[in-house]
Amino acid sequence: MRILVVEDDPLVREFVVEALRDEGWNVIEAGEGEEALSQCRTKHPDVLVTDIKLPGRIDGWQIAERCRERDPGLPVIYVTGFSPVEARPVPDSLTLHKPYHPDRIVEAIRTMGKERPSFG
């Protein structure tokens, strides 16, 4: 499974990426919106994990919306440190609030990414 992780805090991103790679997953990283959109277009993730609040003009909501233009069924896990924030009402999405234990994100990805064919 290929997972795109979008997180502007390098320490949090490293923590999440390491936990996901320990599960044997192919993890793509991005630190801001433009980079995330480029990765989404070229790497075709099976699951998107994105922080909602990001530096620059593109936030996590916009990343998910644009990635879903290419793949309408893309599972999205929104991550936020600002409570309470509810995900926009789109199918196959959920919200995790920071701080979270790595087991929570691993479980969420297993649940959301199951039985999805990989693009490759």
Contact map, one row per residue, 1 for C-alpha under 8 A:
111000000000000000000000110000000000000000001110000000000000000000000000000000000000000000000000000000000000000010000100
111100000000000000000000111100000000000000011110000000000000000000000000000000000000000000000000000000000000000000000100
111110000000000000000000111100000000000000001111100000000000000000000000000000000000000000000000000000000000000000000000
011111000000000000000000001111000001001100001111110000000000000000000000000000000000000000000000000000000000000000000000
001111100000100110000000001111000000000000000001110000000000000000000000000000000000000000000000000000000000000000000000
000111110000100000000000000011111001000000000001111000000001000000000000000000000000000000000000000000000000000000000000
000011111101100000000000000011110000000000000000011001000000000000000000000000000000000000000000000000000000000000000000
000001111100100000000000000001110000000000000000001001100000000000000000000000000000000000000000000000000000000000000000
000000111111100000000000000000100000000000000000000000000000000000000000000000000000000000000000000000000000000000000000
000000111111110000000000000000100000000000000000000000000000000000000000000000000000000000000000000000000000000000000000
000000001111111000000000000000000000000000000000000000000000000000000000000000000000000000000000000000000000000000000000
000000101111111100000000000000000000000000000000000000000000000000000000000000000000000000000000000000000000000000000000
000011111111111110000000000010000000000000000000000000000000000000000000000000000000000000000000000000000000000000000000
000000000111111111000000000000000000000000000000000000000000000000000000000000000000000000000000000000000000000000000000
000000000011111111100000000000000000000000000000000000000000000000000000000000000000000000000000000000000000000000000000
000010000001111111110000000000000000000000000000000000000000000000000000000000000000000000000000000001000000000000000000
000010000000111111111000001010000000000000000000000000000000000000000000000000000000000000000000000000000000000000000000
000000000000011111111100000000000000000000000000000000000000000000000000000000000000000000000000000000000000000000000000
000000000000001111111110000000000000000000000000000000000000000000000000000000000000000000000000000001000100000000000000
000000000000000111111111111000000000000000000000000000000000000000000000000000000000000000000000000000000100000000000000
000000000000000011111111111000000000000000000000000000000000000000000000000000000000000000000000000000000000000000000000
000000000000000001111111100000000000000000000000000000000000000000000000000000000000000000000000000000000000000000000000
000000000000000000111111100000000000000000000000000000000000000000000000000000000000000000000000000000000100000000000000
000000000000000000011111110000000000000000000000000000000000000000000000000000000000000000000000000000000000000000000000
111000000000000000011111111000000000000000000000000000000000000000000000000000000000000000000000000000000000000000000000
111000000000000000011001111100000000000000000000000000000000000000000000000000000000000000000000000000000000000000000000
011110000000000010011000111110000000000000000000000000000000000000000000000000000000000000000000000000000000000000000000
011110000000000000000000011111000000001000100000000000000000000000000000000000000000000000000000000000000000000000000000
000111100000100010000000001111100001000000000000000000000000000000000000000000000000000000000000000000000000000000000000
000111110000000000000000000111111011001000000000000000000000000000000000000000000000000000000000000000000000000000000000
000001111100000000000000000011111011000000000000000000000000000000000000000000000000000000000000000000000000000000000000
000001110000000000000000000001111111000000000000000001110100000000000000000000000000000000000000000000000000000000000000
000001000000000000000000000001111111100000000000000001111111001000000000000000000000000000000000000000000000000000000000
000000000000000000000000000000011111110000000000000000000100000000000000000000000000000000000000000000000000000000000000
000000000000000000000000000001111111111000000000000000000000000000000000000000000000000000000000000000000000000000000000
000101000000000000000000000011111111111100000000000000000000001000000000000000000000000000000000000000000000000000000000
000000000000000000000000000000001111111110000000000000000000001001100000000000000000000000000000000000000000000000000000
000000000000000000000000000000000111111111000000000000000000000000000000000000000000000000000000000000000000000000000000
000100000000000000000000000101000011111111110000000000000000000000000000000000000000000000000000000000000000000000000000
000100000000000000000000000000000001111111111000000000000000000000100000000000000000000000000000000000000000000000000000
000000000000000000000000000000000000111111110000000000000000000000100100000000000000000000000000000000000000000000000000
000000000000000000000000000000000000011111110000000000000000000000000000000000000000000000000000000000000000000000000000
000000000000000000000000000100000000001111111000000000000000000000000000000000000000000000000000000000000000000000000000
010000000000000000000000000000000000001111111100000000000000000000000000000000000000000000000000000000000000000000000011
111100000000000000000000000000000000000100111111000000000000000000000000000000000000000000000000000000000000000000000110
111100000000000000000000000000000000000000011111000000000000000000000000011000000000000000000000000000000000000010011110
111100000000000000000000000000000000000000001111100000000000000000000000011110000000000000000000000000000000100110000000
001111000000000000000000000000000000000000001111110000000000000100000000011110000000000000000000000000000000000000000000
001111000000000000000000000000000000000000000011111000000000000000000000000111100000000000000000000000000000000000000000
000111100000000000000000000000000000000000000001111100000001001100000000000111100000000000000000000000000000000000000000
000001110000000000000000000000000000000000000000111111000011000000000000000001110000000000000000000000000000000000000000
000000000000000000000000000000000000000000000000011111000011100000000000000001110000000000000000000000000000000000000000
000000000000000000000000000000000000000000000000001111100011000000000000000000010000000000000000000000000000000000000000
000000110000000000000000000000011000000000000000001111110111000000000000000000000000000000000000000000000000000000000000
000000010000000000000000000000011000000000000000000011111110000000000000000000000000000000000000000000000000000000000000
000000000000000000000000000000011000000000000000000001111110000000000000000000000000000000000000000000000000000000000000
000000000000000000000000000000001000000000000000000000111110000000000000000000000000000000000000000000000000000000000000
000000000000000000000000000000011100000000000000000001111111011000000000000000000000000000000000000000000000000000000000
000000000000000000000000000000001000000000000000001111111111111000000000000000000000000000000000000000000000000000000000
000001000000000000000000000000001000000000000000011111000111111100000000000001000000000000000000000000000000000000000000
000000000000000000000000000000000000000000000000000100000011111110000000000000000000000100000000000000000000000000000000
000000000000000000000000000000000000000000000000000000000111111111000000000000000000000000000000000000000000000000000000
000000000000000000000000000000001001100000000000010000000111111111100000000000000000000000000000000000000000000000000000
000000000000000000000000000000000000000000000001010000000001111111110000000100000000000000000000000000000000000000000000
000000000000000000000000000000000000000000000000000000000000111111111000000000000000000000000000000000000000000000000000
000000000000000000000000000000000000100000000000000000000000011111111100000000000000000000000000000000000000000000000000
000000000000000000000000000000000000100110000000000000000000001111111111010000000000000000000000000000000000000000000000
000000000000000000000000000000000000000000000000000000000000000111111111110000000000000000000000000000000000000000000000
000000000000000000000000000000000000000000000000000000000000000011111111000000000000000000000000000000000000000000000000
000000000000000000000000000000000000000010000000000000000000000001111111000000000000000000000000000000000000000000000000
000000000000000000000000000000000000000000000000000000000000000000111111110000000000000000000000000000000000000000000000
000000000000000000000000000000000000000000000000000000000000000000111111110000000000000000000000000000000000000000000000
000000000000000000000000000000000000000000000000000000000000000000010011111000000000000000110000000000000000000000000000
000000000000000000000000000000000000000000000111000000000000000000110011111100000000000000010000000000000000000000000000
000000000000000000000000000000000000000000000111000000000000000000000000111110000000000000111000000000000000000110000000
000000000000000000000000000000000000000000000011110000000000000100000000011111000000000000011100000000000000000000000000
000000000000000000000000000000000000000000000011110000000000000000000000001111100000000000001111000000000001100000000000
000000000000000000000000000000000000000000000000111100000001000000000000000111110000001000001111000000000000000000000000
000000000000000000000000000000000000000000000000111100000000000000000000000011111000000000000011110000000000000000000000
000000000000000000000000000000000000000000000000001110000000000000000000000001111110100000000011110000000000000000000000
000000000000000000000000000000000000000000000000000000000000000000000000000000111110000000000000111000000000000000000000
000000000000000000000000000000000000000000000000000000000000000000000000000000011111100000000000110000000000000000000000
000000000000000000000000000000000000000000000000000000000000000000000000000000011111100000000000100000000000000000000000
000000000000000000000000000000000000000000000000000000000000000000000000000000000111110000000000000000000000000000000000
000000000000000000000000000000000000000000000000000000000000000000000000000000010111111000000010000000000000000000000000
000000000000000000000000000000000000000000000000000000000000000000000000000000000001111100000010000000000000000000000000
000000000000000000000000000000000000000000000000000000000000000000000000000001000000111111001110000000000000000000000000
000000000000000000000000000000000000000000000000000000000000100000000000000000000000011111000000000000000000000000000000
000000000000000000000000000000000000000000000000000000000000000000000000000000000000001111100000000000000000000000000000
000000000000000000000000000000000000000000000000000000000000000000000000000000000000001111111000000000000000000000000000
000000000000000000000000000000000000000000000000000000000000000000000000101000000000000011111000000000000000000000000000
000000000000000000000000000000000000000000000000000000000000000000000000111100000000000001111100000000000000000100000000
000000000000000000000000000000000000000000000000000000000000000000000000001111000000001001111110000000000000000000000000
000000000000000000000000000000000000000000000000000000000000000000000000000111000000001000011111000000000000000000000000
000000000000000000000000000000000000000000000000000000000000000000000000000011110000111000001111100000000000000000000000
000000000000000000000000000000000000000000000000000000000000000000000000000011110000000000000111110100001000000000000000
000000000000000000000000000000000000000000000000000000000000000000000000000000111110000000000011111100000000000000000000
000000000000000000000000000000000000000000000000000000000000000000000000000000111100000000000001111100000000000000000000
000000000000000000000000000000000000000000000000000000000000000000000000000000001000000000000000111110000000000000000000
000000000000000000000000000000000000000000000000000000000000000000000000000000000000000000000001111111011000000000000000
000000000000000000000000000000000000000000000000000000000000000000000000000000000000000000000000001111111000000000000000
000000000000000100100000000000000000000000000000000000000000000000000000000000000000000000000000000111111100000000000000
000000000000000000000000000000000000000000000000000000000000000000000000000000000000000000000000000011111110000000000000
000000000000000000000000000000000000000000000000000000000000000000000000000000000000000000000000000111111111000000000000
000000000000000000000000000000000000000000000000000000000000000000000000000000000000000000000001000111111111100000000000
000000000000000000110010000000000000000000000000000000000000000000000000000000000000000000000000000001111111110000000000
000000000000000000000000000000000000000000000000000000000000000000000000000000000000000000000000000000111111111000000000
000000000000000000000000000000000000000000000000000000000000000000000000000010000000000000000000000000011111111100000000
000000000000000000000000000000000000000000000010000000000000000000000000000010000000000000000000000000001111111111000000
000000000000000000000000000000000000000000000000000000000000000000000000000000000000000000000000000000000111111111000000
000000000000000000000000000000000000000000000000000000000000000000000000000000000000000000000000000000000011111111000000
000000000000000000000000000000000000000000000010000000000000000000000000001000000000000000010000000000000001111111000000
100000000000000000000000000000000000000000000110000000000000000000000000001000000000000000000000000000000000111111110000
000000000000000000000000000000000000000000000000000000000000000000000000000000000000000000000000000000000000111111110000
000000000000000000000000000000000000000000000000000000000000000000000000000000000000000000000000000000000000000011111000
000000000000000000000000000000000000000000000100000000000000000000000000000000000000000000000000000000000000000011111100
000000000000000000000000000000000000000000000100000000000000000000000000000000000000000000000000000000000000000000111110
110000000000000000000000000000000000000000001100000000000000000000000000000000000000000000000000000000000000000000011111
000000000000000000000000000000000000000000011100000000000000000000000000000000000000000000000000000000000000000000001111
000000000000000000000000000000000000000000010000000000000000000000000000000000000000000000000000000000000000000000000111
